[in-house]
Amino acid sequence: MAVIAIDLVSTGLTSAALGNSGKVLFKESLSIEGLKGAEVSRLIKGQITKILNLYKNKPIQIKSAGISVPGIYNSKTGCVWAPNIEGWEEYPLKQEMKFFLIEHGVNVKIANNRTCYILGEMWLGAAQKSRNAIYLSIGKGIGAGILVDGNVLHGFNDGVGAAGWLALNDSFVPDYKLRGSFEFHASGNGILNSVRTQLEKKKDSSGVLAQKDPRQITLHDIFEAYRLKDSIARKVLHQSQKYWGIAAANLISLFNPEMIIFGGSVFGPAQQFLEEIKQETAKWAQPLFMKQVKIVGSQLGSNAGLIGAGNLAMKKF
């Protein structure tokens, strides 16, 4: 027995066949750059068809699929709100997938990627022995998968964990309306934008980043510049560490988790800052809760959403 797992993010998708133990039997990653609307859905269908054909005449049966999606998936309507994918402001993914898969005898489950991140860590990662844990994903955007007393929280419209909108500044700017203040400042995109803003202000800077075209700078460049003691990189990443610590403190004080798991594409390289993040968190969090909580990096890395989608597929329909 195996399941299909699909992890869709704003820039690409990864598809896999997973065994009952979570062993990856097949895996492939594709870019969705330039694709929009139904084109993305067709790519998902194509990957599912490919996996089904791979195991068509083999003893391994595939009867279920799990799909991890960015943004917000509303289980009542079956629609996905993923503004970073053009044409997915209210995309009817569940209906499309259900009709597509019914002829194959395959059931489908869909969840927000932050839900799948915590499911993955519960199954095969850092939260295997936890009943109360939070996965804080720091990538292009920011989100949190929240586990309370063994249950993943979903909310009225399945929007729980939109942590990018945590209000961490005392003054409002219009850009917060679209992205949230936490995401605006401390996501991958936020870090890039902050560095570019600083470079614009300090055109006479002689640091590593000042030698590059600001439009071409990547997160990898920023972390490398930090290592080389570039003043702008250090200023921006120190500020990000502060935001990450304050956000973790807020979540700890609200939910009293056993652990906070930092993951996403920025963690990665930002795992080197976990000790500094813990120190910042300790300033702000409820002190008794802080003594008990662990702050760790993801054990699954970029596979967290994929493993979580597989776990989702294995749950009873």
The 8 nearest C-alpha neighbors of each residue, nearest first, counted from 0:
[[1, 60, 59, 61, 18, 19, 2, 62],
 [2, 0, 18, 61, 17, 19, 60, 59],
 [3, 1, 61, 17, 63, 64, 16, 309],
 [2, 4, 64, 16, 15, 65, 17, 309],
 [5, 3, 309, 65, 308, 15, 14, 64],
 [4, 6, 14, 66, 13, 67, 305, 65],
 [7, 5, 67, 305, 13, 12, 304, 66],
 [8, 6, 12, 68, 67, 11, 5, 13],
 [9, 7, 11, 10, 69, 12, 68, 6],
 [8, 10, 83, 84, 11, 69, 7, 31],
 [11, 9, 31, 8, 32, 30, 12, 7],
 [12, 10, 30, 31, 8, 29, 9, 7],
 [13, 11, 7, 29, 6, 28, 8, 30],
 [12, 14, 28, 6, 27, 5, 29, 7],
 [15, 13, 5, 27, 26, 4, 28, 6],
 [16, 14, 26, 25, 4, 3, 17, 27],
 [15, 17, 3, 25, 24, 2, 23, 4],
 [18, 16, 23, 21, 2, 22, 1, 24],
 [17, 19, 1, 22, 21, 20, 0, 23],
 [20, 18, 21, 1, 0, 17, 22, 2],
 [19, 21, 18, 22, 17, 123, 23, 1],
 [22, 20, 18, 17, 19, 23, 306, 309],
 [21, 23, 18, 17, 20, 24, 19, 16],
 [22, 24, 17, 25, 16, 21, 18, 15],
 [25, 23, 16, 17, 22, 18, 26, 15],
 [26, 24, 16, 15, 23, 27, 17, 50],
 [27, 25, 15, 14, 16, 23, 24, 28],
 [26, 28, 14, 13, 15, 29, 25, 12],
 [29, 27, 13, 12, 14, 26, 30, 11],
 [30, 28, 12, 11, 13, 31, 27, 14],
 [29, 31, 11, 32, 10, 12, 28, 33],
 [30, 32, 11, 34, 10, 33, 29, 39],
 [33, 31, 30, 34, 10, 11, 9, 35],
 [32, 34, 31, 35, 30, 85, 10, 84],
 [35, 33, 31, 32, 38, 39, 36, 85],
 [36, 34, 85, 38, 86, 39, 84, 37],
 [35, 37, 86, 38, 87, 39, 85, 40],
 [36, 38, 40, 39, 41, 35, 86, 34],
 [39, 37, 41, 40, 36, 35, 34, 42],
 [40, 38, 42, 37, 41, 35, 36, 34],
 [39, 41, 37, 43, 42, 38, 44, 36],
 [42, 40, 44, 38, 43, 39, 45, 37],
 [41, 43, 45, 39, 40, 44, 46, 38],
 [44, 42, 40, 46, 41, 45, 47, 39],
 [45, 43, 41, 47, 42, 46, 48, 40],
 [44, 46, 42, 48, 43, 47, 41, 49],
 [47, 45, 49, 43, 48, 44, 42, 50],
 [46, 48, 44, 50, 49, 45, 51, 43],
 [49, 47, 51, 45, 46, 50, 44, 52],
 [48, 50, 46, 52, 47, 51, 45, 53],
 [49, 51, 53, 47, 52, 48, 46, 54],
 [50, 52, 48, 53, 54, 49, 55, 47],
 [53, 51, 55, 49, 50, 54, 48, 56],
 [54, 52, 50, 51, 55, 49, 56, 57],
 [53, 55, 57, 52, 51, 56, 59, 50],
 [56, 54, 52, 57, 53, 51, 60, 59],
 [57, 55, 54, 58, 53, 52, 59, 60],
 [56, 58, 54, 59, 55, 60, 53, 52],
 [59, 57, 60, 56, 54, 0, 55, 61],
 [58, 60, 0, 57, 1, 54, 61, 55],
 [61, 59, 0, 1, 58, 62, 54, 57],
 [62, 60, 1, 2, 63, 0, 59, 105],
 [63, 61, 105, 106, 104, 60, 2, 64],
 [64, 62, 106, 105, 2, 312, 107, 61],
 [63, 65, 3, 107, 312, 2, 4, 106],
 [64, 66, 312, 308, 108, 4, 311, 309],
 [65, 67, 5, 109, 308, 4, 6, 108],
 [66, 68, 6, 112, 110, 308, 111, 7],
 [67, 69, 111, 112, 7, 110, 66, 8],
 [70, 68, 112, 8, 81, 111, 71, 7],
 [69, 71, 81, 80, 111, 68, 72, 79],
 [70, 72, 80, 79, 111, 158, 73, 69],
 [71, 73, 79, 111, 78, 110, 74, 80],
 [74, 72, 75, 157, 77, 156, 78, 76],
 [73, 75, 77, 76, 72, 157, 78, 156],
 [76, 74, 73, 77, 156, 78, 157, 72],
 [77, 75, 78, 74, 73, 91, 93, 72],
 [76, 78, 93, 74, 73, 75, 91, 92],
 [79, 77, 91, 90, 76, 89, 73, 92],
 [80, 78, 72, 90, 89, 71, 81, 73],
 [79, 81, 88, 89, 71, 70, 87, 82],
 [80, 82, 70, 87, 83, 88, 84, 69],
 [83, 81, 84, 88, 87, 80, 85, 70],
 [82, 84, 81, 9, 85, 87, 70, 69],
 [85, 83, 82, 87, 81, 9, 86, 35],
 [84, 86, 35, 87, 36, 83, 82, 88],
 [85, 87, 36, 35, 88, 84, 90, 89],
 [88, 86, 90, 81, 89, 85, 84, 36],
 [87, 89, 80, 82, 81, 86, 90, 79],
 [90, 88, 80, 79, 87, 78, 91, 81],
 [89, 91, 87, 78, 79, 92, 88, 80],
 [92, 90, 78, 93, 94, 77, 89, 95],
 [91, 93, 95, 94, 90, 78, 96, 77],
 [94, 92, 77, 96, 95, 91, 97, 78],
 [95, 93, 97, 92, 96, 91, 98, 77],
 [94, 96, 92, 93, 98, 97, 99, 91],
 [97, 95, 99, 93, 98, 94, 100, 92],
 [96, 98, 94, 100, 99, 95, 93, 101],
 [99, 97, 101, 95, 96, 100, 94, 102],
 [98, 100, 96, 97, 101, 95, 102, 44],
 [101, 99, 103, 105, 97, 102, 98, 96],
 [100, 102, 104, 103, 98, 99, 97, 105],
 [103, 101, 100, 104, 99, 98, 105, 97],
 [104, 102, 100, 101, 105, 99, 62, 51],
 [105, 103, 101, 102, 62, 100, 106, 63],
 [104, 106, 62, 63, 100, 103, 101, 107],
 [107, 105, 63, 64, 62, 104, 100, 108],
 [106, 108, 64, 63, 65, 105, 97, 109],
 [107, 109, 65, 312, 66, 64, 311, 110],
 [108, 110, 66, 65, 67, 107, 111, 93],
 [111, 109, 67, 72, 68, 112, 114, 66],
 [112, 110, 68, 114, 113, 72, 67, 71],
 [111, 113, 67, 115, 68, 114, 69, 304],
 [112, 114, 144, 116, 115, 111, 143, 142],
 [115, 113, 144, 112, 111, 116, 117, 118],
 [114, 116, 307, 118, 112, 304, 113, 117],
 [117, 115, 304, 303, 113, 119, 114, 118],
 [116, 118, 120, 144, 119, 115, 114, 134],
 [119, 117, 307, 115, 121, 116, 120, 122],
 [307, 118, 120, 306, 303, 122, 116, 117],
 [119, 121, 124, 117, 126, 125, 122, 123],
 [122, 120, 127, 126, 118, 119, 124, 123],
 [121, 123, 119, 120, 127, 124, 118, 310],
 [122, 124, 120, 121, 119, 127, 125, 21],
 [125, 123, 120, 298, 126, 299, 127, 121],
 [124, 126, 120, 298, 127, 297, 121, 123],
 [127, 125, 121, 129, 120, 128, 124, 132],
 [128, 126, 121, 122, 129, 125, 124, 123],
 [127, 129, 126, 130, 121, 125, 122, 124],
 [130, 128, 126, 131, 127, 132, 257, 121],
 [129, 131, 149, 148, 147, 132, 146, 128],
 [132, 130, 147, 256, 146, 257, 148, 129],
 [131, 133, 258, 256, 146, 257, 259, 145],
 [134, 132, 145, 259, 144, 146, 260, 135],
 [133, 135, 260, 144, 143, 117, 259, 261],
 [136, 134, 143, 261, 260, 142, 262, 133],
 [135, 137, 263, 262, 142, 141, 143, 261],
 [138, 136, 263, 141, 186, 265, 262, 140],
 [139, 137, 264, 263, 140, 187, 265, 186],
 [138, 140, 187, 188, 186, 137, 141, 264],
 [139, 141, 138, 186, 182, 137, 187, 142],
 [142, 140, 163, 137, 136, 182, 186, 162],
 [143, 141, 162, 161, 136, 160, 163, 113],
 [144, 142, 160, 135, 134, 113, 162, 136],
 [143, 145, 113, 114, 134, 117, 133, 160],
 [144, 146, 133, 151, 152, 143, 132, 147],
 [145, 147, 151, 131, 132, 150, 133, 149],
 [148, 146, 131, 150, 149, 130, 151, 145],
 [149, 147, 130, 131, 150, 146, 151, 129],
 [148, 150, 130, 147, 146, 131, 151, 129],
 [151, 149, 147, 146, 148, 152, 130, 131],
 [150, 152, 146, 145, 147, 153, 149, 114],
 [151, 153, 145, 146, 150, 154, 159, 147],
 [154, 152, 157, 159, 158, 151, 155, 156],
 [155, 153, 157, 159, 156, 158, 152, 160],
 [154, 156, 157, 153, 158, 159, 73, 75],
 [157, 155, 158, 73, 154, 153, 74, 75],
 [158, 156, 153, 154, 73, 155, 159, 72],
 [157, 159, 156, 154, 71, 153, 160, 161],
 [160, 158, 153, 154, 157, 161, 152, 144],
 [159, 161, 143, 162, 142, 144, 158, 145],
 [162, 160, 142, 163, 159, 164, 158, 143],
 [163, 161, 142, 160, 164, 165, 143, 141],
 [162, 164, 182, 141, 181, 179, 161, 165],
 [165, 163, 179, 162, 180, 166, 181, 161],
 [164, 166, 162, 163, 181, 167, 180, 179],
 [167, 165, 180, 168, 164, 181, 179, 169],
 [166, 168, 165, 181, 180, 169, 242, 246],
 [169, 167, 170, 166, 180, 171, 181, 165],
 [168, 170, 171, 167, 166, 180, 172, 165],
 [171, 169, 168, 172, 167, 166, 180, 175],
 [172, 170, 173, 169, 175, 168, 180, 174],
 [171, 173, 174, 175, 170, 176, 180, 168],
 [174, 172, 175, 176, 171, 177, 179, 178],
 [173, 175, 176, 172, 177, 178, 179, 183],
 [176, 174, 179, 180, 178, 173, 177, 172],
 [177, 175, 174, 173, 179, 178, 172, 180],
 [176, 178, 175, 174, 179, 173, 164, 183],
 [177, 179, 175, 176, 183, 182, 174, 180],
 [180, 178, 164, 175, 163, 182, 181, 176],
 [179, 181, 183, 175, 182, 166, 164, 184],
 [182, 180, 163, 183, 184, 179, 165, 185],
 [181, 183, 163, 186, 185, 184, 179, 180],
 [184, 182, 189, 180, 181, 178, 179, 185],
 [183, 185, 189, 182, 181, 186, 180, 190],
 [184, 186, 239, 189, 182, 190, 181, 183],
 [187, 185, 189, 182, 188, 140, 137, 138],
 [186, 188, 139, 138, 190, 189, 265, 191],
 [187, 189, 191, 186, 139, 190, 192, 140],
 [188, 190, 184, 186, 183, 192, 185, 187],
 [189, 191, 193, 187, 188, 192, 185, 186],
 [192, 190, 188, 194, 189, 193, 195, 187],
 [191, 193, 195, 189, 194, 190, 196, 188],
 [194, 192, 196, 190, 195, 191, 189, 197],
 [193, 195, 197, 191, 196, 192, 198, 190],
 [196, 194, 198, 192, 197, 193, 213, 199],
 [195, 197, 193, 199, 194, 198, 192, 200],
 [198, 196, 200, 194, 199, 195, 201, 193],
 [199, 197, 201, 195, 200, 196, 202, 194],
 [198, 200, 196, 197, 201, 202, 195, 213],
 [199, 201, 197, 198, 202, 196, 195, 203],
 [202, 200, 198, 203, 204, 199, 197, 209],
 [201, 203, 204, 199, 198, 200, 209, 197],
 [202, 204, 201, 205, 209, 198, 200, 206],
 [205, 203, 201, 202, 206, 209, 198, 208],
 [206, 204, 209, 203, 207, 210, 208, 202],
 [205, 207, 209, 229, 208, 204, 230, 210],
 [206, 208, 209, 210, 229, 224, 205, 211],
 [207, 209, 210, 211, 206, 224, 229, 221],
 [210, 208, 206, 211, 207, 204, 205, 198],
 [209, 211, 208, 207, 212, 206, 205, 204],
 [212, 210, 209, 208, 213, 216, 215, 207],
 [211, 213, 215, 214, 216, 210, 209, 208],
 [214, 212, 216, 215, 195, 211, 198, 209],
 [213, 215, 212, 216, 195, 211, 217, 191],
 [216, 214, 212, 213, 217, 211, 220, 195],
 [215, 217, 213, 214, 220, 212, 211, 218],
 [218, 216, 220, 219, 215, 221, 191, 214],
 [217, 219, 221, 220, 222, 191, 216, 187],
 [218, 220, 217, 222, 221, 223, 216, 268],
 [221, 219, 217, 223, 218, 222, 224, 216],
 [220, 222, 224, 218, 223, 219, 232, 225],
 [223, 221, 225, 219, 224, 220, 218, 226],
 [222, 224, 226, 220, 225, 221, 219, 227],
 [225, 223, 227, 221, 229, 226, 222, 207],
 [226, 224, 222, 228, 232, 233, 227, 223],
 [227, 225, 223, 224, 228, 222, 229, 233],
 [226, 228, 224, 225, 229, 223, 207, 222],
 [229, 227, 225, 226, 230, 224, 233, 232],
 [228, 230, 224, 206, 232, 225, 231, 227],
 [229, 231, 233, 232, 234, 228, 206, 225],
 [232, 230, 234, 233, 229, 235, 194, 197],
 [233, 231, 225, 235, 229, 234, 230, 221],
 [232, 234, 230, 236, 225, 231, 235, 237],
 [233, 235, 231, 237, 232, 236, 230, 238],
 [236, 234, 238, 232, 237, 233, 231, 239],
 [235, 237, 239, 238, 233, 234, 232, 240],
 [238, 236, 240, 234, 239, 235, 233, 241],
 [237, 239, 241, 235, 236, 240, 234, 242],
 [240, 238, 236, 185, 242, 241, 237, 243],
 [241, 239, 243, 237, 238, 242, 276, 244],
 [240, 242, 238, 244, 239, 243, 279, 245],
 [243, 241, 239, 245, 244, 240, 246, 185],
 [244, 242, 240, 246, 241, 245, 239, 247],
 [243, 245, 280, 276, 279, 247, 241, 242],
 [246, 244, 248, 242, 247, 280, 243, 241],
 [247, 245, 249, 243, 248, 244, 242, 250],
 [246, 248, 244, 250, 245, 249, 251, 243],
 [249, 247, 284, 280, 245, 251, 246, 250],
 [248, 250, 246, 252, 247, 251, 253, 245],
 [251, 249, 253, 247, 248, 252, 254, 246],
 [252, 250, 255, 248, 254, 249, 253, 256],
 [251, 253, 285, 249, 250, 284, 255, 254],
 [254, 252, 250, 251, 255, 249, 248, 256],
 [253, 255, 251, 256, 252, 250, 147, 131],
 [256, 254, 251, 252, 288, 253, 257, 250],
 [257, 255, 131, 132, 258, 254, 251, 292],
 [256, 258, 292, 131, 132, 293, 291, 129],
 [259, 257, 293, 132, 292, 256, 294, 260],
 [258, 260, 294, 133, 132, 134, 293, 295],
 [261, 259, 134, 295, 296, 297, 135, 133],
 [260, 262, 296, 135, 297, 134, 136, 295],
 [263, 261, 136, 266, 297, 137, 296, 135],
 [264, 262, 136, 137, 138, 266, 265, 301],
 [263, 265, 138, 266, 267, 137, 262, 301],
 [264, 266, 267, 138, 263, 137, 269, 268],
 [267, 265, 269, 262, 268, 270, 264, 263],
 [266, 268, 265, 269, 270, 264, 263, 300],
 [267, 269, 266, 270, 265, 271, 222, 219],
 [268, 270, 266, 271, 272, 267, 265, 273],
 [271, 269, 272, 266, 273, 268, 267, 296],
 [270, 272, 269, 273, 268, 274, 267, 266],
 [273, 271, 270, 275, 269, 274, 276, 240],
 [274, 272, 276, 270, 275, 271, 277, 295],
 [273, 275, 277, 276, 272, 278, 271, 270],
 [276, 274, 278, 272, 277, 273, 279, 240],
 [275, 277, 244, 273, 279, 274, 278, 240],
 [278, 276, 280, 274, 275, 279, 281, 273],
 [277, 279, 275, 281, 276, 280, 274, 282],
 [280, 278, 244, 276, 282, 281, 277, 241],
 [281, 279, 244, 248, 277, 282, 278, 283],
 [280, 282, 278, 279, 283, 284, 277, 289],
 [283, 281, 280, 279, 284, 278, 248, 245],
 [282, 284, 281, 280, 248, 245, 285, 279],
 [285, 283, 248, 281, 252, 286, 280, 289],
 [284, 286, 252, 288, 287, 289, 283, 251],
 [287, 285, 289, 288, 284, 290, 281, 283],
 [288, 286, 290, 289, 285, 291, 284, 292],
 [289, 287, 291, 290, 286, 285, 255, 292],
 [288, 290, 286, 292, 287, 291, 284, 285],
 [289, 291, 287, 288, 292, 286, 293, 281],
 [292, 290, 288, 289, 257, 293, 287, 258],
 [293, 291, 257, 258, 289, 290, 288, 256],
 [292, 294, 258, 295, 259, 257, 291, 289],
 [295, 293, 259, 258, 260, 292, 277, 296],
 [296, 294, 260, 293, 261, 259, 297, 273],
 [295, 297, 261, 260, 262, 270, 298, 294],
 [296, 298, 262, 299, 300, 260, 261, 125],
 [297, 299, 124, 125, 300, 296, 120, 303],
 [300, 298, 303, 302, 297, 124, 301, 120],
 [301, 299, 302, 297, 298, 303, 262, 263],
 [300, 302, 303, 299, 263, 264, 304, 305],
 [303, 301, 305, 299, 300, 304, 306, 119],
 [304, 302, 116, 299, 119, 306, 305, 301],
 [305, 303, 116, 307, 115, 306, 302, 6],
 [304, 306, 6, 308, 302, 307, 303, 4],
 [307, 305, 119, 309, 303, 308, 304, 302],
 [119, 306, 308, 115, 118, 310, 304, 309],
 [309, 307, 65, 311, 305, 4, 310, 306],
 [310, 308, 4, 306, 312, 307, 311, 65],
 [309, 311, 307, 313, 312, 308, 306, 314],
 [310, 312, 308, 309, 313, 314, 65, 307],
 [313, 311, 65, 64, 309, 310, 314, 63],
 [314, 312, 310, 311, 309, 315, 2, 63],
 [313, 315, 311, 312, 316, 310, 108, 309],
 [316, 314, 313, 312, 311, 63, 108, 106],
 [315, 314, 106, 108, 312, 313, 107, 63]]
